[in-house]
């Protein structure tokens, strides 16, 4: 079985991956303080910006869990220095979040 022509599912193998979980500190209290439309806009901007960083670092977005983002490196595609890529992405995500804060 082939998915998008990239990976043969029947031959999946174990491999070491780097994983990242990131969420918005104080998200629950933020939900109580602002109106729904504003919350949706902020959340969308945040998720979009963080996903752009993940993709730029050759990471794979695994899922959203509420305001949490789960991403991994070295699967399904092999990435040399995946640990460095994941840490670099985390640092870039922090920088990008500071930029977002200035605009909010």
N, C-alpha and C positions, 0 to 999 in steps of 0.2 A: 504494500500500500504506500502510495506516495502522497505527501501533503505539499501542495504548491511547488512540486518538483524539486524540493530541497532535501527532504529527509525521509528515509525509508523507515517507517514505524516498526516493522517487524525485526529490525536489526538494531534497535536502540541499545546503547550500552551505558554502563555506569561511568560517570566522570565527576571530577571535582568542579564545583561551580562557586562563584561568588554571588552572594545574595544581599539585597538591600531592602530594608523596610523603612519607610519614611512616612510620618504623618504630621499633621498640624498641631503643635502644642496648644492646648487650651481650646480646641475646636468645639467641645461641648458647651463651654461657657460663651464662646463666640456666637453659637447658634441661638442662644437665649437673648443676646444683646442686639442683634441686627435683624432687619426684615428679610423675608425669604428670598425676594428677588436679588437683593444685595449679596446674600449668602451664596446663592447659586452662581452669580457672576464671579465672586471671589474664588469660589471653589473651582469653577471652570478655568479661570486664568491660572490658578496654582497648578492644577493637574496638567494642563496643556504645557506650561513652561517646564515642569519637571519631566514630562514625557519627552520633550524635545531634547533635554540634556541626556536622558537615558539612551535615546536613539542615536544621538551624535557620538556617544561613547561606545557604540556597538553593543549596547545592552538589549535585553529582551524584557518588555513589559509583561509581567505575568498576570497581574490582576490589581484591581482596586478593591480595597476592603474599607468601605466608608470613605474617610479622608486619607486612609493609608494607601501607599503605593508599594507593591511588591515587584521587584525587578531582579533579574539575574544576568550574569555574564558567563560565557563559556557553554551555553546551551540555548537553543539547539545548535547554534553554530560554534565551532571552536574559535577561541580568541586567545592569541598569545598575550601573556601578561594580563589575564583577566582580573587578577587581584588589584593591580595598579589601575586598570580601567574603572573598576567599581569604586575604589577610593577616590579617584579623580572625579568621577561622576558625583559622588556624595559631596565633595568640596564645591564643585560647580553648582550643584543644586542649592547649597547654602548661599552662595554668591547671588544666584538668580533670585532666590527668595528675598534677599535684602533689596534687590532692585524692585521686586514686586511691592514690598512694603512701602517703599518711597512713593510709588504710584497710587497706593491705596490711601 
